[in-house]
Amino acid sequence: QVQLVESGGGSVQPGGSLRLSCSASESIFNLAAMGWYRQPPGKDRDLVAVIVGGQLKYADSVKGRFAISRDNAANTIYLQMNDLKPEDTAVYYCNARKYIGRTLNEDWGQGTQVTVSP
């Protein structure tokens, strides 16, 4: 099981920026995928951005505003969020997927709240 700890959430005005961090308990170099999901109040949890197979993938709603990156040496991924909008308000979760044999295991962080309001 990969332990994930998120940080960097908070409250910001529209147009502002935040940077989320997710630190893993083990090397992220060989993980199948690692990324960010979010869950707005009363809604489902959806993909925001993910690093999979060396590629970066984004939800359409955040393209051009958010950027996911990784630091293998620090076992950490980041989500730089710019030009934040009220609809970005959600709990943001870090996700890691790792193969153990042929089984793809999935782990989640505890979540960090992001609130965008005037």
Buried (B, 14 or more C-beta within 10 A) or exposed (E): EBEBBBBBBEEBEEEBEBBBBBBBEEEBEEBEBBBBBBBBEEEEBEBBBBBEEEEEBBBEEBEEBBBBEBEEEEBBBBBBBBEBBEEBBBBBBBBBBBEEEEEEBEBBBEBBEBBBEE
